[in-house]
């Protein structure tokens, strides 16, 4: 019981790339590649009959890209899990919104794919012990009560762009354009937001990991900045935090540029 291989469909318009992916997947007895489809319209029309449990889904495809497909799949077939596969790591931040099993870049690293399959097997079969931390642990309630000037504010953590200490005050900047002055220290907020995957990137800044687009440095390579989704500000990154955030982001498939 619970030992049947995971019924897997590979979706990739590049036949050479798909062949390489299928060859790797065949090394793992935990999965069975039941179908290969090279375009998204065919996938969506056949999905009801494929009895798929796992999609290994390319992102850059004609008609509808992989993220558009994932959006539909997650709504219509929420039990189907997804492993995104692409040649470009900068898609990772957006893919994270679909809660995939993993995000792997081409050429696919066999060890990375193995870990992804193990996570899929644990989720779908509940038979494999994790060898590495999950990419996206279960998040607690998205709403938190924050003590601000004038009272309490119920804040959706997904609305937080970043948190900044400026002139002895702590500002919570949100995607609505509003900022709130919090009656906490930055260290206290770091602890409050830890379960929601925020990162203290600088002595004066905290950022949400899921909103990080990329990390860049200046032309001399001595100063680092974080660029966030929905935000045009350059958030400073302490040099001492550079190695730490690089290791953290690489767990999410995100590369530095």
N, C-alpha and C positions, 0 to 999 in steps of 0.2 A: 504494500500500500504506500502511495506517495513516491514511488520510484520510477514511474513512467517518465520518459524524456519529455522535455518541454517542447511543445509544437511551435516551431519557429518559422517565420516568413522573412526572407531577406528582400528588401526593397531598395533598388539602386539602378539608376539609368545607365551607369557605366558597367558594361558586362565584364570587362577585365577586372575591375575593382570588386564586383560582386563575386566573381569566381574565386578571388583570393580570400574574401570574407567567408564564403561557404567552405572552402578548404580548411580554414582555421576552425570554424564551428564544428566540422566533422571530427575534430580531435577530441571533442568533449562529449562523452556518452550521456551527459545530463540534458543535452539538447538534440532535437531532430529537425533538420531543415526540411519542412514539408513542401514548401513552395518558394519559387523565386519569381518576383514580379519587377518589371523594369519601368513602370510608370504609375503615378498616383491615381489617375482615373480608374485604371483596371483594378488597383488595390481596393479602392473604395467600393467599386461595384461587386467585387468578389468576396469582400471581407465577411459578409454574413455566412458564406458557405465554407470558408477556409478553416474554421474552428481553431483559429490561431490563439496562442497564449502570449507569444512574444514577437515583437517586430524589431528587426535590426534595420533601422531606417536611415537612409541617406538624407541629407538636408538639401543639398543643391540639386534639384530636379526640375524639369520643365513642368508646365501646367500649374501644379501646386507644390511648393517646397515642403520639406519634411516637417517644419514647424506648423504649417497650415494643416497638414495631414494629422499631426499629433493632436492638434486642437479638436478636430472632428472626432478622432478615435477616442479621446478621453471623455468626450461627452456621450457618444453613442455606445462605446464598448469599454467602460471604465475598468473592466477586469483584465484587459490586454495591457501588458507591460511593454515598455519601449527602451531600446538601447539606440541612442543616436550615434551616427557614424558620419564623419566628414573629414575633408582635408584641411579645414580651416578652424583653428581652435577658438577664434574670436566669437563664434556662434554660441559658445558654451553658456554665457550669462543669460541669454534669452531662452535657451533650451531648458534651463533650470526651472523655469516657470511651469513646465509640464511634468515635473517630478519624475524624470526618467530613472530607470535602473542605473544607467551610467551614460557617459558621453565619451566616445573613443575617437581618436583622430587617426587618419590614414597617413602612412601605412600602419595598420593595426598592430599594436604590441601584443604578443600572445599572452603574456602574463597579465596585462591590463584586461584583456578580454576574459581571461579565466576568472579574474576577480568579479567581473561584471556578471558572468554566468553563475557564479556561486551566489551572488546576491539575488539574482533572479530565481535560482533554485530555492533559496531560503524563503523568499517571498511567496512563490507559487507552490512550493512543495513542503516548505517548513522542515527541511532535512539537512541543511548545511550550516555549520557554525561559521560566523563571520571571521575572516582572516584579517580584514582591515575595517576601519570605521565606516559606517554608512556615509554616503555623500550628503544625505539630507535627513538627519534624524527627525523623528516626529516633533513637530513644533507644538508648543503649548498654545493657550488662547492668544489670538492675535491682538486682543485689546488689553491695555494696561491703564491703570489709574496713575496719573502723574501729578504730584504736588507742584503747582505753579503759583506765581504771584497772583493773588486774588482768589485762590481756592484750588480745586482739583479739576483736572481735565482728563476725560476718557479718550485715549489716543489709540488708533490702530497702528501697530508697529510697522505695517507695510507702508504707511504714509510718511515715515521718517526718512528724510534724505541724509542728514548727518547731524551730529551734535558737536557744538563748538563752545569752548571756553574763551570768553573775550571780556576784558576789563572786569575781571572777578565775577562775571556772571556766566551762567550756563544756558546756552540757547539751543533749543530743539527746533531745527529747520524742517519743514514738511513740504510735500509736493503740492500742497494747495497754495503755497506762497506765504503762508503764515509761519511765524516763529514764536515759540513760547519760552519764557524764562523759567527754568526749572529750579526748584528749591532743594537741589541735591548737589553733591560734589560730583565731579566727573567720574571718580572711582565708584561712587555709589550707583550711578547710572550704568556704568560698565557691568556691575554685578547684576543689576535689575534686568538688563537686556541680554545678558549672556545666553539664556535659554533660547533667545530668538536670533542667535548667530550674528552678533555685532562684534566689531573688532576695534580695539584701541590702537589706531595707526600713528598717533602722535600724542604728545603730552597734553595737547589742547583739542584733540578731535577723536570722535568715535564714528565709525561708518558701518552700515549694514553690508554684510558680505555679499548677499544676493544682488545688490545693486552695483557692485563693482564691474565696470566695463573693461578697464585695463589700467596698468601702472606704467608711467613713463618717467624718464629723467630729462634734465635739461641738457643743453648741448655740451656741457663740460662733464656730464655724467656724475655729478656730485650731489645733486638735489633731486629728490623723487616726489612725484605727485600721483594721486589717485584720481581717476575720472569715473564718475558715477552715472548710472542711468537716470534720466529725468533731471539732471543737474549739470550746469555749465561751469560751476566753480571748480578750480583745481584744489584738491584737498591735500595738504602736505603729508608726506610719509617720512617718519624719522628714519635716518640711516640705520639705526639699530634694529628697526622693525622690518627692514627690507628682506632679509633672509627668511624671517618668520612668515611674512605675508606671501612670499613666493611659494614656500612649501605648502601653505594653506590653500592658495589658489590652484596650485597644480593638482590637489586632490579633487578639485571641481573641473579639471580639464582646461583651466584658463592659463594661457601663457603670457609672459611679459613681452612688450614690444619696445 
